[in-house]
Amino acid sequence: MHSGPAIALTEISKRFGDGPLVLDHVSLSAQPGEIVAIVGPSGCGKSTLLRLVAGLLKASNGSIEQAGPEINPAFIFQDATLLPWATVEQNIALPLRLKGHSRKKQEKVARHWAGRVGLEEVLHYYPRQLSGGMQMRVSIARALSLSPNLLLLDEPFGALDAITRNRLNEELLDLHRDTDWTAFFVTHSVNEAVFLSNRIIILGRNPGRVSAVIENPLQFPRDSHTRESLEFQQRVAETTARLHEVLGCESA
């Protein structure tokens, strides 16, 4: 097991060119191995925030600091973004191929992660032969193929049906127990945020600001029975009320 880095964003602001501020003095942090959920209305800068953490964008102001191992990030998007002409095995192995690893290592790593996400029987299938949930499993396996210590998830399960979404939430936590990466998880689902995270950040908009930070004391490990518990339902209700309060204040 390897632990992810600790990350701290301090007074981060971002604007594109001469446009309006997208993010305004955003400060938040993640401890090693934590999953931090980010929720908020459309257009509040959630995806921009992930790209700043990954180093794909540069902040206009503020700082991003890390402690622990050097950041090795991986993204998982809402669209599985698979190569349609490549098999499951080839899609999972793509990052290793781009890094110049041997074909033998590509095969070994791809089969390992395919097994971890339950795709060992469909290694030679093409994306068109897979359900939406299976395509997302390929995307997860591909992201993990280079052993990242920071996972940035931008609504990866938003387009899936509720049953598949819940199952993938559970599988993601199973993977996290073994690899212990640090993660920022963007979602519009309060249920998903409460189920997955150690902490929930609510972003307001125009521009994006941290409107609330909610600690989530729900005990790990979490599984399908967790959602049936009174504590889980209370956490969802409290977080939903806080989100509505924030959005109500913005529109007032």
N, C-alpha and C positions, 0 to 999 in steps of 0.2 A: 504494500500500500504506500502511496505517496500523497503528501498533503499539498493542497493548492496554496497559492500565495495569499497573504493579507493585502487588501487594497483599500486605499483611502482617497476619496475625491474631496477636494477642499475648494469651495467657492468657485466651482466651474461655471463658466459662461460660454455660450457659443452662438455666433451669428455667421451667416453665410454671405460674404461680400458686404454690400451695403444694406442688406435686408434686415428685418427686425430680429431681435433676440429670440433664439429658439430655446435656449436654456439660460437661466439667470441665477447665479450664485448657488449652484447645487452642491451640497455637501452630503456625502454618504460613505459607508464603508462596508467591507465584508471581511470577516475573520477567516483564517485558513479552514477550508472545508465547508464553509457556510453556503447555503443557498439563499440568496436574497431575491425576493420577488418584487417586481416593479409594476404597479398598476396605475391607471389613469386614463383620461379621455383620449380619443384620437387627436393627434396633432400636438401632444404635450412634450414631444422630444424623447420618447422612450427609446426608439431605435437609434437616434443620434447619440444618446447616452452610451449605448452598447458599443458603438463604433469608436467613441472616445476612449472607453476603457480598453478596447482592443488595440488602440494605437493607429486605427485606420483614419481617424480625423484628429486634428490638433485643436485644442481648446483655444478660444479667444482670450480667456483669462482663467486664472486658477491653476491648480496643480493636481496631478495624479501620482500618488506615491505607492510603492509596494514594499513588502517585507517578505523574506523567505526566498524561495526559488525564483529564478527568472521566469517571467510570464511566457507560457506557451499556450496561446489561446486557440479555441476552435468555435466556430459558429454553427448553430442549427437554426434554419429559417422555417417559416410557415410552409413554404413550398419546398418539397424534398429536393428539388434541383438535381435530379439524376440525369445522367447521360442516357438518352433513349436507346442508343445503339450498343450500349455496354451491358453486360450481365450484372447480376447482383454482386458476384465476387469482384468483377472488374471495377464497379462503382465504389465498393468499399475500399479497394486497394488503390484508388486513384491518387490520394495524397502521397502514398509511398512511392508510386510510380513517378510523380512529379518531383519527388526528392531524390530520385535516382537509385532507390533500393533495388536489390536483385529480385528477379521474378520469384525465386524461391521464398524470399522473405515476404513479398507481397501476398503470395498464396497463403503462407502460414498465418500472417496477421489477419487477412481477410476472413479466413475460415474460423479463426479464434473468435473474432467479433461477431461473425454471422451466427456462431453457436450461442454467444452470449445474449443475442436478441431474438433467438428462435428462428433463424433463417437458414439453418444448415441443410434443409431439404430443398431449398429453392436457389441454391448458389448459381445455377446456370439459367435461371429465368431472366427475362428482360422486364424493365419497369412496366410496360404495358400489360404484363401478365400478373401484376401485383395489385392488391387492394391499397387504398390510401394509407391504412395503418401499416401495412408491410413496407410500403415505400418509405414511410417515415422511419421505420426501424433500420432500413438501409442507410438513411441519412444520419441517424444516430451512430450506427456502427462506423460509418465513414469518418464522422467527426472524432470518434475515439481512437481511430486507427493509429494516430501519431502520439498517443498517450498525452493528451493535453492536461494541463493542471488548472486551466481556467476555461469554463464553458459559458458561452454567451448564447442564450436561447431567445429568439425573437418570435414569440407566439407560435412555437412549432406544432402545437396540437390544435390550433384554432379552427382549422377546417374539417376536423374529424368529428364523427358522431360521439355522443356522450359516453357510450360504453367503451369504445376504442380509446377515447381520450383518457378515461379513468384507468384503463389497463396500462396504457403507456406511462402515465404518471407513476404507477406502482413499479413498473419495470425500470424507470429512470432512477427511482430511489434505491432499487436493488443494485443497480450499477454504481451508484454513488457510494454505497456502503463499502464496496470493494476498492474503489479508486480514489475517493475522497477529494475530488476536485472542488475548487471554489466555483460558484456559479451565480450569474445574474440572469433571472428568468422574467422576461416580459410577457404579460398575459392580461387579457380583459376579464378573465374569470376569477372571481373572488374565491370560489371553491378550490380551484387549482392552486391559487396563491397560498391559501391556508394549508392545503394538503402537502405542498412541496417544501415550503420555506421555513427558515429560522427567523426571518424578519421580512416585513412587508413595507415597501416604500410607496407612498401615494404621491404621485406627481400632479400638480395643477398645471394649467396651461395659460398661454398668452402673457408672458412666456412661461416655459416649464420651470416650476419651482417645487422643491420638496414641501408638500403640505402636511404630511404626517409620516411618522415612523412608528410602526406597530411591531412590538416584540411578539413572537409566536411561541409560547411555551409548550405547545402540543408535543408530547413525547414521541421520540423515535424508538424503535422502528414503526413506520406507519404502513398500513395495508388496507385492503378493501373494508375491513371491519372498522377502521378508524372513522370512515365517513358516517357510520351508523351511530357513533358515540355522541352523547349529549355535549361533551366538551367541544368536539369538532363543530357541531351545529351552532353552539354559542359563539365560537370564534368567527365563523362565517357571518353570523348575524351582526356581531360587533363591528367587524371589518366593513361589511356592507353599509352599516349605518354611518360609519366614519367617512366612507367614500362619498355617500350621498350628502353628508354634511359639507364636505370639501367642495363638491360640485355645486351644491346649492349656494354656498358663499360666493363662488365665482360668478354665478349667473344673476346674483342679486343686484 
